[in-house]
Amino acid sequence: MDALGLLKIRVRRGINLAVRDAARGSSDPYAIVTCGAHKVKTSVVKSNLNPEWNEELTISIKDLNVPIVLTVHDKDTFSLDDNLGNAEIDIKPYIDCLRMGFQGSMRKPKLFWVSAGAPLLSVMLSTLLVFAFKAQNHGISVIGKLQEGLNPPSWNMLHFHGSHLGLVMKTGLVTGIISLTEGIAVGRTFAALKNYQVDGNKEMIAIGLMNIVGSSTSCYVTTGSFSRSAVNHNAGCKTAVSNIIMSVTVMVTLLLLMPLFQYTPNVVLGAIIITAVIGLIDIPAAYQIWKIDKFDFLVLLCAFLGVIFISVQEGLAIAVGISIFKVLLQITRPKAVMLGNIPGTNIYRDLHHYQQALRVPGFLILSIEAPINFANTTYLKERISRWIEEYEVEDENAKKQSTIKFIILDLSAVSAIDTNGVSFFKDLRMVLEKKGLELVLVNPLGEVIEKLQRADDYREFARPDCMFLTVEEAVAAHLSTIKNQSSNHV
């Protein structure tokens, strides 16, 4: 029985902690992964099992109903006596993908050449029919007479002077950006379909070199054509060898076969492109994006409609513009949440997401989850001031004196700050001191600490009671201070 396909799995420690812990105690741990009668052995060194095992294995799937089992053994003998444990790997999320791949390309492997040669066959038959019946005289649009031969060299036409040099440079810059954007966008589209990676730097170098060569040989701007890439993909091409074959074919066609395409109807060329592109429209993926993020779906929809009804360049420009707006919105409106203590634990979590979390009396504990820079310092100041006012209003409504004494900022997720970010902390400290409140920082990262220390002339942020490693330590230290103050007041 032929295999339905290959399934690449990534084995992690979360599959079975008992297996991992048992393998830690082994001096020579090995593992095998089986799928029915098929077996894959992998020698796993102990360092991979501690603290995390993260290894890729490729399994040949012959029966989708046979479970995949991971077994860890003590030695390379795989006897039943040295079995340290086993774990069944759930492959249900991958079954539909395997079935789709099997039912598509593997169901009729002998008919592969039909789909691969369909575009060429369509062009040949339509050209013969138009020529035989003189269809161009009955309203059928054809390509017409084409010039034979290769393009002449054009390096003698390159001039770096003249009145139009500025316009040419601007046009070249815009054209280059659009060409690169389109090429990488098309490349990543097909990379997502075939599950491989696209290196933007290599794409930039390749497109740049090809445009330099093309500029010297009277060629059109080189980029990643969506329609031609779709036709290539639909024909079954998988490697870069297809580019060599296409180049040789185009060269032979330009030199010898151009008169034969005089009667090729334009409608057939359009049909080939449309048929290839339609196969790239993934409705389930669009629905998945809609479920995950409505803003991303808006970007997708604008790009799709822009490309369809305007042009590729304008469609991509609209999508890029909306994406940049989203990024700027996230930068200027960083996520900041109020934390509370989960009763019975030393864990502090978002009050909005954890209903059981409670505020700690005397403390306003906040978490900033984004870099602090010039674009968001004003927003953060206003947000913190609003939280303090809301806290005091709640105390007034409860007819009790305000108990807030400390503002704790958890900076674990603040990866960087700039000069405005440093000023934000200094200004915030001054504002809070006027209100009789104290600012406490928790777990600032290395870059944040370094910049704060450079700007801290009076060593205010370096005090032991101003900076802590965890929220738990900060609350515990200052809670005792509040209790001592209360006892002294009594």
C-alpha positions in Angstrom: 0.0 0.0 0.0 1.4 3.4 -1.0 1.8 6.0 1.7 -0.9 8.7 1.8 1.7 11.3 2.6 4.4 12.4 5.0 3.6 14.0 8.3 6.2 16.1 10.0 5.6 16.3 13.8 7.4 18.2 16.5 7.7 16.2 19.7 7.6 18.4 22.8 7.8 17.7 26.5 4.2 18.6 27.0 3.1 15.3 25.3 3.9 13.2 28.4 5.8 14.6 31.3 6.1 11.1 32.8 8.0 9.9 29.7 10.3 12.9 29.9 11.0 12.6 33.6 11.7 8.9 33.2 14.1 9.6 30.3 16.0 12.1 32.4 17.1 9.3 34.7 18.4 7.2 31.9 22.1 7.3 31.0 21.5 6.6 27.3 17.9 7.5 26.4 16.6 6.6 22.9 13.2 7.0 21.4 11.2 5.4 18.6 8.0 6.7 17.0 5.7 4.2 15.4 2.7 4.5 13.1 1.3 1.0 12.7 4.1 -1.1 11.3 6.2 1.9 10.3 9.0 2.9 12.7 11.3 5.9 13.0 14.1 5.8 15.5 15.7 8.9 16.9 18.7 9.0 19.2 17.8 11.7 21.7 20.6 13.0 23.9 19.8 13.8 27.5 20.3 17.5 27.0 17.3 17.5 24.6 15.1 16.0 27.3 16.1 18.5 29.9 14.6 21.0 30.1 12.8 20.6 26.8 12.6 18.0 24.1 11.9 19.7 20.7 12.7 17.4 17.8 11.2 17.1 14.4 10.3 13.6 13.0 8.9 12.7 9.6 6.4 9.8 9.6 5.1 8.0 6.5 1.3 7.8 7.0 -0.3 4.7 5.4 -3.5 4.6 7.5 -5.1 7.7 9.0 -6.8 5.6 11.7 -3.5 4.1 13.1 -2.3 6.1 16.1 1.2 7.5 16.3 3.0 6.3 19.5 6.1 7.7 21.1 8.1 5.2 23.2 11.2 6.1 25.2 13.8 3.3 25.9 16.8 3.1 28.1 19.2 1.8 25.5 19.5 1.2 21.7 18.0 -2.2 22.1 14.3 -1.3 22.2 13.4 -4.4 24.3 10.3 -4.5 26.4 12.3 -4.6 29.6 13.9 -1.1 29.2 10.7 0.7 28.1 10.6 3.9 30.2 7.2 5.0 29.0 5.1 5.8 26.0 2.7 8.5 24.9 0.2 8.6 22.0 0.5 11.6 19.8 -2.8 13.2 18.7 -2.7 13.8 14.9 -6.4 14.7 14.5 -5.6 18.3 13.6 -3.4 17.1 10.7 -5.8 14.4 9.3 -7.8 16.8 7.1 -4.6 18.2 5.7 -3.4 14.7 4.8 -6.7 13.8 3.3 -6.7 16.9 1.2 -3.2 16.3 -0.1 -3.9 12.7 -0.8 -7.2 13.2 -2.5 -5.7 16.0 -4.6 -2.3 15.3 -6.1 -1.9 11.6 -5.1 -5.3 10.3 -6.2 -4.6 10.3 -9.9 -0.8 10.4 -10.2 -0.9 9.1 -13.8 -2.9 12.1 -14.9 -0.3 14.6 -13.6 0.7 15.5 -17.2 -2.8 16.5 -18.0 -2.8 19.4 -15.5 0.9 20.2 -16.3 0.4 20.3 -20.1 -3.1 21.8 -20.1 -1.9 25.4 -20.7 0.4 24.5 -23.6 -2.3 22.3 -25.1 -4.9 25.0 -24.9 -2.6 27.5 -26.6 -1.8 25.1 -29.4 -5.3 24.0 -30.1 -6.8 27.5 -29.9 -4.1 28.8 -32.3 -4.8 26.0 -34.8 -8.5 26.6 -34.7 -8.2 30.4 -35.2 -5.8 29.8 -38.1 -8.0 27.2 -39.7 -11.3 29.1 -39.5 -9.9 32.6 -39.8 -11.5 33.5 -36.5 -9.7 36.8 -36.3 -11.9 38.1 -39.1 -15.0 37.3 -37.0 -14.3 39.3 -33.9 -11.8 37.1 -32.0 -9.0 39.2 -30.6 -5.6 37.6 -31.3 -2.0 38.5 -30.3 -1.1 39.6 -33.8 2.3 39.8 -35.4 5.2 39.8 -33.0 8.8 40.8 -33.6 11.3 38.0 -33.7 14.7 37.8 -32.0 16.2 38.8 -28.7 16.0 42.3 -27.3 19.0 44.4 -28.3 21.5 45.6 -25.7 20.5 48.9 -24.1 23.5 49.8 -21.9 24.4 52.5 -24.4 21.1 54.2 -23.5 22.0 54.7 -19.8 22.6 58.3 -19.2 23.2 59.9 -15.7 22.8 63.5 -16.8 20.1 65.6 -18.4 17.0 67.5 -17.4 15.0 64.4 -16.7 17.5 62.8 -14.3 15.5 63.8 -11.1 12.3 62.4 -12.6 13.9 59.2 -13.6 15.4 58.7 -10.1 12.0 59.3 -8.4 10.3 56.9 -10.9 13.0 54.3 -10.4 12.7 54.5 -6.6 8.9 54.1 -6.6 9.1 51.4 -9.2 11.7 49.5 -7.2 9.7 49.6 -4.0 6.5 48.4 -5.8 8.5 45.7 -7.6 10.1 44.5 -4.4 6.8 44.6 -2.4 4.9 42.7 -5.1 7.7 40.1 -5.5 7.9 39.3 -1.8 4.1 39.4 -1.4 3.7 36.9 -4.2 6.6 34.7 -3.0 5.1 34.5 0.5 1.7 33.7 -0.9 3.0 30.6 -2.6 5.4 29.8 0.3 2.3 29.6 2.6 0.7 27.2 0.1 3.8 24.9 0.0 5.0 25.4 3.6 8.4 26.8 2.9 10.2 30.0 3.9 11.0 33.1 1.8 14.0 35.1 2.7 13.3 38.8 2.0 16.9 39.7 1.8 17.7 37.1 -0.8 14.6 38.2 -2.7 15.8 41.8 -2.7 19.2 40.9 -3.9 17.8 38.6 -6.7 15.3 41.2 -7.9 17.9 43.9 -7.8 20.5 41.9 -9.8 17.9 40.9 -12.4 16.8 44.5 -12.9 20.4 45.6 -13.4 20.8 42.9 -16.1 17.4 43.6 -17.5 18.1 47.4 -17.8 21.1 46.5 -20.0 19.1 44.2 -22.3 15.9 46.2 -23.0 13.8 44.1 -20.5 10.7 44.9 -18.6 10.9 45.5 -14.9 11.6 42.2 -13.1 9.4 41.3 -10.2 7.3 38.4 -8.9 4.3 38.2 -11.3 1.3 36.9 -9.5 -0.4 35.6 -12.7 2.6 33.9 -14.1 3.6 32.4 -10.8 0.1 31.0 -10.4 0.3 29.4 -13.9 3.7 27.9 -13.0 2.4 26.6 -9.7 -0.8 25.2 -11.3 1.4 23.3 -13.8 3.1 21.5 -11.0 6.5 23.2 -10.9 8.3 22.7 -7.6 12.0 23.8 -8.0 14.0 26.6 -9.6 14.8 24.3 -12.5 11.5 25.3 -14.0 12.9 28.9 -14.4 15.8 27.5 -16.5 13.4 25.5 -18.6 11.1 28.6 -19.0 14.1 30.8 -20.0 15.3 28.3 -22.6 11.8 27.9 -23.9 11.2 31.7 -24.1 14.6 32.1 -25.9 13.8 29.4 -28.5 10.3 30.9 -28.9 11.7 34.4 -29.5 14.2 33.2 -32.0 12.2 30.6 -34.0 8.5 30.3 -33.0 7.2 33.9 -32.8 5.2 33.8 -36.1 3.3 30.8 -34.8 1.7 32.8 -32.0 0.3 35.4 -34.4 -3.1 33.7 -34.3 -3.2 32.8 -30.5 -6.4 34.3 -29.1 -6.1 36.6 -26.1 -9.1 35.0 -24.5 -7.2 31.7 -24.0 -4.3 33.4 -22.4 -6.7 35.2 -20.0 -8.5 31.9 -19.3 -5.2 30.2 -18.3 -4.4 33.0 -15.9 -7.8 33.2 -14.4 -8.0 29.4 -13.9 -4.6 29.4 -12.2 -5.4 32.4 -9.9 -8.8 31.1 -8.9 -7.1 28.1 -7.3 -5.2 30.4 -5.0 -8.4 31.9 -3.4 -8.6 30.3 0.0 -12.0 31.0 1.5 -11.4 28.9 4.7 -8.2 30.8 5.4 -10.1 34.1 5.0 -12.8 32.9 7.4 -10.1 31.9 9.9 -8.6 35.4 9.7 -12.1 36.8 10.3 -12.5 34.7 13.4 -9.1 35.6 14.8 -8.7 39.3 14.0 -11.3 41.5 12.3 -8.7 44.2 11.6 -6.5 41.7 9.7 -9.5 40.6 7.7 -10.1 44.3 6.8 -6.5 44.4 5.5 -7.1 41.2 3.5 -10.4 42.5 2.1 -8.9 45.9 1.1 -5.9 44.2 -0.6 -8.2 41.8 -2.5 -10.7 44.4 -3.7 -7.9 46.9 -4.5 -6.0 44.4 -6.6 -9.3 43.2 -8.4 -10.8 46.6 -9.1 -7.9 49.0 -9.2 -4.4 47.4 -9.8 -1.9 45.3 -8.0 0.2 48.3 -7.0 -2.7 50.3 -5.5 -4.1 47.2 -3.8 -0.8 46.4 -2.1 -0.4 50.1 -1.2 -3.8 50.2 0.5 -3.0 47.0 2.4 0.4 48.2 3.5 -1.1 51.6 4.5 -3.8 50.0 6.7 -1.2 47.6 8.2 1.1 50.6 9.1 -1.9 52.4 10.7 -2.6 49.3 12.8 1.0 49.1 13.9 1.0 52.8 14.8 -2.2 52.4 16.7 -0.7 49.6 18.7 2.4 51.7 19.4 0.5 54.8 20.5 -2.0 52.8 22.5 0.0 50.2 24.3 -1.6 47.5 26.4 -1.7 48.4 30.1 -3.7 46.4 32.6 -4.6 46.4 36.3 -3.4 43.4 38.2 -5.0 41.7 41.2 -4.0 38.8 43.5 -5.6 35.4 43.1 -6.7 34.4 46.6 -4.6 31.7 48.3 -1.7 32.2 45.9 1.2 34.7 45.3 0.1 35.1 41.7 -1.0 38.4 40.2 -3.1 38.5 37.1 -5.2 40.8 35.0 -8.4 41.8 36.8 -10.4 41.9 33.6 -9.5 38.3 32.5 -9.5 36.7 36.0 -12.7 37.2 37.8 -11.4 35.6 41.0 -8.5 38.1 41.2 -8.8 40.8 43.9 -7.2 44.2 44.3 -4.8 44.5 47.2 -5.8 47.3 49.6 -3.3 50.1 49.5 -1.8 49.2 46.2 -2.5 50.0 42.6 -0.7 47.3 40.6 -0.3 48.0 36.9 1.4 46.1 34.1 2.7 47.8 30.9 3.1 45.3 28.1 4.9 47.3 25.4 8.0 49.4 24.9 7.7 52.9 26.3 8.7 55.7 23.8 7.8 59.1 22.6 4.7 57.9 20.9 2.9 56.5 23.9 4.2 58.3 27.0 1.3 60.8 27.0 -1.2 58.1 26.7 0.3 56.1 29.6 0.4 59.2 31.9 -3.3 59.8 31.2 -4.2 56.1 31.7 -2.4 55.9 35.0 -4.0 59.1 36.3 -7.4 57.9 35.3 -6.9 54.6 37.2 -5.9 56.5 40.3 -9.0 58.7 40.0 -11.2 55.7 39.6 -9.6 54.1 42.6 -10.2 57.2 44.7 -13.8 57.5 43.4 -14.6 54.0 44.4 -13.3 54.7 47.9 -15.4 57.8 48.2 -18.5 55.9 47.1 -17.7 53.3 49.7 -17.6 56.2 52.2 -14.1 55.5 53.4 -10.8 57.3 53.2 -8.6 56.6 50.2 -6.2 53.7 51.1 -4.0 53.8 48.0 -0.4 54.3 49.0 1.8 52.7 46.3 1.7 52.5 42.6 3.5 49.3 41.4 4.4 49.1 37.7 5.3 45.6 36.4 7.8 46.2 33.6 8.5 42.6 32.7 7.1 43.1 29.2 8.8 46.5 28.6 11.6 45.6 26.3 12.9 49.1 25.6 12.6 52.8 26.4 13.9 55.9 24.9 14.6 59.4 26.3 10.9 60.2 26.5 10.4 56.9 28.3 12.9 57.9 31.0 11.3 61.3 31.3 8.0 59.5 31.7 9.2 57.7 34.8 10.7 60.9 36.3 7.6 63.0 35.7 5.3 60.2 37.0 7.3 60.0 40.2 7.0 63.7 40.7 3.3 63.7 40.1 2.7 60.8 42.5 4.8 62.4 45.2 2.6 65.5 45.1 -0.4 63.2 45.7 1.4 61.4 48.6 1.9 58.2 46.6 5.1 56.2 45.9 6.2 54.7 42.7 7.6 51.1 42.7 9.1 49.4 39.7 9.0 45.6 39.3 11.4 43.5 37.1 12.7 46.1 34.6 14.9 44.6 32.0 18.6 45.4 31.5 18.2 48.2 29.0 15.5 49.9 31.0 17.6 49.8 34.2 20.7 51.0 32.5 18.9 54.1 31.0 17.1 54.9 34.2 20.4 54.8 36.1 22.0 57.1 33.6 19.3 59.7 34.1 18.8 59.2 37.8 21.0 62.0 39.2 19.6 61.7 42.7 19.6 57.9 42.7 15.8 57.8 43.4 15.2 54.7 41.3 18.2 52.9 42.9 16.7 52.8 46.4 16.0 49.2 47.7 12.4 50.0 48.3 11.8 51.3 44.8 12.8 48.3 42.7 11.9 44.7 43.1 12.2 41.5 41.1 8.5 40.3 41.5 5.2 41.9 42.3 4.9 39.5 45.3 8.1 40.9 46.8 7.1 44.5 46.3 3.7 43.9 47.9 5.1 42.0 50.8 7.8 44.6 51.5 5.4 47.6 51.4 2.5 45.8 53.1 4.7 45.6 56.2 5.4 49.3 55.9 1.6 50.1 55.8 1.0 47.9 58.8 3.8 49.6 60.8 2.4 53.0 59.9 -1.1 52.0 61.0 0.2 50.6 64.3 2.2 53.8 64.9 -0.9 55.9 64.1 -2.9 54.0 66.7 
